[in-house]
């Protein structure tokens, strides 16, 4: 079982609990992220009759079921229940809300049902971009996007994991990046693509302790198996979630976290809506193409598709 992105801590600002609807789509389990004595992921399902406790978000110090009034603390412990005074052996541990495992790294919170792995991914990111104050990024609701595309989720990931198509599909992005110096690295559980900027384009101010000091980095594109994309730009972070709906339907969700507003609308991360529209066109067309009875899987480019090959090896293992 895999770890999945839950939220950035800034999404809890002014709230005691937020619903993690995207995880319900991925895992079939309604969850909430709560901020009490600590930040944790717990079940959003009342242990009495299964009613959902939080719709969207709330700012209360306790969670009360809107169906029959059962009340829980922010740690998931059941506190009170009307009309149960005569019930024997009540409450028990089964009346508490389930707590799910969670990991927090620089403000990014991950969870899952019975997850494993992720340590190699976090180690890689810490070594590469640990200098960024990601925990200070601010959630920007206006940057949320939701798309439904007519294609299998794996085709969307294929497209993300290579810069091979950029000169043919993304004219503006191609102008912002130096295609000949585009870099791809694989690691256990994921892929990193580094977009090197063309002359005069917006870049990170990379400190000397970074292995990329001296490079004109325009973007860090991290993919973590199976469908999490963490795209870092000088303006901040765009989190992309790939959520399978059926064999040929996928929902893509974008969430934005701003670091430096003066870089918004500039460089490789300047117009993500346009890039997404262009990607959707080729991915949906590819879905139609691979459904053809005449198509057989093509070979991999050894210089441009190592990320795709790594993904396919993970799928088949």
N, C-alpha and C positions, 0 to 999 in steps of 0.2 A: 504494500500500500504506500501511496506517495504523500508527501507533504504538499500543501496547497497554500497559496497566498490568502490570508484572511483580510488584512487591512493594514493601513499605516496608522500609527498611534494618533496622528493629527485628526483622523476621522472621528475619534472619540471626544474631541474638544467640546466641552459643554454638555456632554451626554454621559449617561451611566451605562447605556447598552445600545448596540447597533445590530440590526439583523444582517446576517451574512447570506443573502438570498442566492448569490452566485455559487456558494458551497452546497446549498440545497440542490441546485441544478447539477452540480458535478458529482456529489456523493449520495444524494437522495436522503440527506439528513438535515433537518432545520437546525441551524445553529445561531447563537448570538455571541458577540464579543462584549464583555462587561469590564468596567473599570471601577473596582472597589478598592480593597487594600492592595490588590495587584490587578494586572490585566490578564484575563483568562477567557477561554472559549468554552461555553457550556451549551447544553441542549436548550432549544427554544420551545420544547414540547412539555406542557403541563403533565405531571405524573398522575393526575386524577382522570381526566377524560381525553387527553391528547390535544387540547386546544393550544394554538400558538400563543405565546406570551407577549411577544414584542412584534409590532407591525411597523417596520421602518426603524425607529429609534425611540428612546425614552430618556428622561433625565431624573428618574426617581431613585431613592435610596433602597427601595425594594421592588421586586417584580410581582405584580398581582395578576392572576389569570382573569381575563375579562368574562369568562364563562361562569364559574362558580366561586370565584374569590380566593382561591388558594394562593398563598403568598410565600415568596422565596426571597432569601437574601441574595446579594450580588455574588456570593460564593456558591450559589446553587442549593444551599441548605433550605429545606422547607421550614417556614416559620409559623404559619397558622393556617387553619382551614375551618370555615363555618360548618356547623351541623355535624361534627365528627366527635363530639364529646363522649359518646357512648361506644365508640369504635375501639375494639380490643387491639392491643399491640400496635398502637398508632401514635406517632409516626414511626416508620422504620427507615433504614438506609435507602430502601427502594423508592421512598417518597421524595428523595432529593433529586435534583437535576444532574444528569451525567456531565462530568467534566472531560473535555477532550485534550489530548496532548497539544502543547503549543511551544513554539520557539520564537524568540524575538531577537532580531539583529538590526541594530541601528534604526529602530523605529518600525521596521517591517516585521509583521507578525504572521507566522505560518502555523497551520494546524492540519489535522487529518483524523481519520477514524482510528487506525492503528498504524501510523506512518513510520517509515524508516528511511535512512539515507539523509540527504541534504547537507551533511557536514562538509563533504568535499566541495559542494557548491558555495557554501558560506565561506569556507577557507579560501577559495579562489577569489571571491569577491572582496574579502577583507584585504588580501594581499594586493589586489589591483586597484580598488576604489575605496578602500577603508578610510582614506583621507577626506572623502566627501562628508559633510555634516547631514547625512540623510535623515537622521532623527529630527532635524530642525526644519525639514521641508514641510510646507503647508498644503493641506488638501484644498483643491480648487474644484468645487462641484461643477463649475461651468465647463470644465474640460472632460466631463463624463460623456461617453459615447456608447451606443448599443447598436450592433449591426447583426442581421441574420443573413447568411450567405448560403447559396445553393451548391454546397460542396462538402466533401468529407473533411473532417477536422485535420487529418494528417496532410492533406494537400495544402492547407493553409500553413501548417508548420513547415513543410517542404519549402514553400515560397519564402518564408521568413529566414530560413537558415542559409541563404546564399545571396551574395551580392552580384551574382552572375547576370541577373536580369535587369539590374539597375539602369544601364545605358539604353536598354530597349523599352523599358516600361516607365521609368521615372525621370523625365527630362530635368525637372527642377532639382530633384535630389542629386542627380548625376552632376549637375553644375556645382553643387555644394560640396561634393566629395571627390577625392582623388581616386578614381576607380583602380588605377594601376597599383595603388598602395593600400587597397582594402585588405584587411587581415581577418583570418578566421582561426580560432584556436578551440580545440575540444578538451573537455575534462570530464571526469566521472560524474555523470548525471546531467550534463549540459554542454552548451556551446557558447562561446563569446565571439562576437564579431566587433571589430574596431573600425569605425569609419574615420579615415584621415581626411582632414579638410583640404579643399582647394585653397589656393592663395587668396587671402583677404576675407575668408569666411570665419564665422564665429567658432571659437575653440575654447576648450577648458584651460584654466590656469593650473597646470599640473605641478605639484610640489616636487622637490628634488628627491624625496624618499620614494616616490612612485617609480615602478619599473618603466613607465611610459614617459618619464621626464624628457623633455626635448621634442616629443612628438606633437604634431598639430592635430590633436584628437577632437573630432567634431561630435562623436557619439560612441557610447558603449552599448552594444545590443546583447543582452544576456537572455538566453533561453534555458529554462529549467524544465526537465521532463515531468509530465508530458505536455502541458500547454500553458506555461507561464513565461511571459516575456517582460523583462525589466529593461526599459530603454532609458538610458541616462543621457541628458543633454545639458549644455551649460545653463539652461533655464530651470532644470529639475528632472523629474522622473515621470515617464508615462508607463503605467502598468497595463499590459494587454493580457486578457484572459481568453483562452480558447475553450469553448464549452460545447462538446458534441451534443447534438439534439437527435440525430438519426444517422443512418449510413450516408446520407447526402445532404444533411442540413447541419449548420454550425452557427452558434452565436459567438460574436466577438464583443468583449466589453473592455472599454478604455477607462482608466482612472488617472487623473493628473495631480501631481504634487510639486508645487513651485518652490524653487530655491532662489532664483534671481530673476525678477520680473523684467529687467531691462533686456534680457535675451529672448523673451517670448516673441514668436513670429520671425525668428532669425535662424539662419543656418540649416543644418540637417534636420532639426526638430521644428522647423518653422511652420510647415503646413501639413500636419499629420492627416487631416481630413482628405486632402488631395492624394497623398500617398496611399491611404487606405482604399480610396475609391479605385485607384489604378490597380492595386493588389487584388481587390475583389474581382475585377474584370478578368484578370488572367487566371485566377484560381477557379472561378466558375466555368470559364472556358476549358480549363484543364480537366475539370470534373466530367464535362461532356466528352472530351477527347479520350480519357482513359477508359471510358465506358464502351468505347468502340471495340468491336470484335477483331479489328485489324491491328490494334496496338499491342506491342510487347514492350516490357520495361526497358528503357534506354540505359546506356552506360553512364557512369559518373565522370564528371570532369575532375581530374586529380588535383587541379589547382583551384577550382572554384566551388566544388560541391562536397568538401570533406565534412561539413556540418550536416548536410543531408544524409550522407553515408553513415555518419555516427548515429543519427536519429533512427535510420532504418535498422541498424544493428541492434539498437536498444529495443525497437519494436519486435524484432524477431527472437530476442533472447528470452 
